[in-house]
Amino acid sequence: MATRRPADMTTLAIPDLAGKAVLVTGASTGIGAALARAYAAQKCRVALHY
């Protein structure tokens, strides 16, 4: 029987989008807020809709 490794939830696999523009809807809370922060940390231009 195969064993599964637990997913590493501390990192987010985002392709290199530095300098790209992204639109995040639902960015006020939850997953949308986390994605907006992650994209900004990747040097993306982030447009938010909440």
C-alpha positions as CSV (number, residue, x, y, z in Angstrom):
1,M,0.0,0.0,0.0
2,A,1.3,3.4,-0.9
3,T,1.7,6.1,1.7
4,R,0.9,9.7,1.1
5,R,3.0,12.6,2.2
6,P,1.1,15.4,3.8
7,A,0.7,18.5,1.7
8,D,2.9,21.4,2.6
9,M,0.4,24.1,3.3
10,T,3.0,26.7,4.2
11,T,3.9,27.5,0.6
12,L,1.8,28.4,-2.4
13,A,2.9,27.2,-5.8
14,I,2.5,30.2,-8.0
15,P,4.3,30.4,-11.4
16,D,6.6,33.3,-11.9
17,L,4.2,36.2,-12.5
18,A,6.4,39.1,-11.6
19,G,5.3,42.2,-13.4
20,K,2.0,40.7,-14.5
21,A,-1.4,42.0,-13.6
22,V,-3.8,39.8,-11.7
23,L,-7.4,40.4,-10.7
24,V,-8.5,38.8,-7.4
25,T,-12.2,38.7,-6.6
26,G,-13.4,38.1,-3.1
27,A,-10.2,39.6,-1.7
28,S,-11.6,40.9,1.6
29,T,-11.3,37.6,3.4
30,G,-10.2,34.0,3.2
31,I,-8.7,32.5,0.2
32,G,-9.1,35.7,-1.9
33,A,-7.2,37.7,0.7
34,A,-4.4,35.1,0.9
35,L,-4.1,35.0,-2.9
36,A,-3.9,38.8,-3.1
37,R,-1.1,38.8,-0.5
38,A,0.7,36.0,-2.3
39,Y,0.5,37.6,-5.7
40,A,1.7,40.9,-4.2
41,A,4.7,39.1,-2.6
42,Q,5.5,37.7,-6.1
43,K,5.8,41.3,-7.4
44,C,2.5,41.2,-9.3
45,R,0.3,44.2,-10.0
46,V,-2.8,43.2,-8.0
47,A,-6.3,44.6,-8.7
48,L,-8.8,43.7,-5.9
49,H,-12.5,43.3,-5.9
50,Y,-14.2,42.6,-2.6
